């Protein structure tokens, strides 16, 4: 599979808005052991028991120590394993100084990265999954390639060899990923440049959809899993039927009542209930506004109706799903 086919989807991913929610109780043990953490948590949690953090929230944070803490809360909402978090906090000055040094240095190189990994080896629990997040949020680059997050989920995607663009990383494993991290950054930048997007968009696409898209034999595929603005159910029956915006802000098939909720440029979620033909007075048609969204099933009762994120692979999956939607 070539990642280029998802160019529009990747370019429109809401990267900076990706957020996760953590509970303050998750971090109470560390508060009891690290005196300054309670005061910081009082500041960032306020009087709330939970905290929802987006990538943008972290990028807009100025205090280095707060960036580190928010990054961990964003990346490990349920807490870190064992005593890793406390151990990281014990070495917070070392971590903070190393990151600030690189952020302020002009054009860090491979040598600088190797020095950093030697420093971080002395901090138990600070592995690649964690420090790549920190490098990303501190906006550090190596050899002019911006740092990105590389965790087990992306490593599994590369190891599956599903994407021709990343074939040279097919032998990656977590135990050798650190040695391949700079290769990953360079390759991600090249791929991003080729499809006119950012490396972070590539990273989020692979994290979200990487191993959830199934390759298909196009000669056997009735319809694409990329929405073209027309009714998928009708296309499966070799008919072209427009979808029109209804009063609930869903696109509804004028023939079948099939409804699609659009996350613009990202997903076209086929809802598991049909519309009633109550359209807006001023017509807006899907084929006039589509942006190559990927067709996805409804797996949640709340907007955006697809959480956790999943997507259809081949035409047969779409056909089987639609068959479960009751007719009006």
Buried (B, 14 or more C-beta within 10 A) or exposed (E): BEBEBBBBBBBBBBBBEBBBEBBBEBBEEBBEEBEEBBEBBEEBBEEEEEBEBBBBBBBEBEEBBBBBBBBBBBBBBEBBEEBBBBBBBBBBEBBBEBBEBBBEEEEBEEEBBEBBEEBBEEBEBBBBBBBBBBBBBBEBBBBEBBBBBBBBBBBBBBBEEBBEBBEEBEEBEBEEBBEBBBBBBBBBBEBBEEBEBBBBBBBBBBBBBBBBBBEBEEEEBBBBBBBBBBBBBBBBEEEEBBBBBBEEEBBBBBBBBBBBBBBEBBBBBBBBEBBEEEBEEEEBBBEEEBBBBBBBBBEEEEEBBBEEBBBBBBBBBBBEBBEEBEEE
